[in-house]
Amino acid sequence: MLEVTKCAPQLAIIQLGAAFKSFFADRARYPTFRKKGGHDRFTLTNDQVNIDGCRIRIPNLG
């Protein structure tokens, strides 16, 4: 947990809440987990990304 920023778990919970809200409003199917490795993705806030010309710098990745 210490290797990731605090925003990653917070945004995951927020997105899960939005998915359940859509499900209970009959606008979407029941939320399911994605299989690890196929379409992995992550979320960053705007203050953690630096743009240098045509490069994007992400902390801990370089």
N, C-alpha and C positions, 0 to 999 in steps of 0.2 A: 504493500500500500504506500510505502514511503517513496517509491520510485516514480509514481505518477502524480500529477497535480491534483489538487482538491476538486477541480472542475470536472474531471472525468467521471467519478462516481456520482457527483451531483447531477450532471447532465443526463446520465443514464437513468437515474431515478425520475427526473423530470420527464424524459421521453417515454418511460414506462407508464407514468401517470397519464400522459396525453394519449397513449395507445389504449389504456383501459377506459378513459373517458370517451373515446371514439367508439369503442366496442359497446359500452353500455348505452350509447346514443344510437345504436344500430346503424352506424356508418362504416364499420369495419369488422373484420373477423377477430377472433380471439388472438391476442398477442402470443407469439411463439419465439423460442430461442433460436438463434442462428447457429449453424454448425461451425465450429472453430476451424479457421484456415481457408475457407472458401471465399468469402467476401468480407474480410476483416476491414474494419474502419474505426476511426477514432475522431474525437471532437476536441478542438482547442478554442479558447477565447481569443479575441482580437489582440489583447495585450501580450500574448505569448508568442506571436508570430512576427518576425522581422522580414521585410522584403527589401532585398538589395539588388536592384536592377531586374534581372530575369531569374534571380534565385530567391528561394524562400528558406529562411533559417528557422528551425524548430528547436527549442531547448532540449538538451540531452540527446539529440540526434545529429546536430551539426548543420 
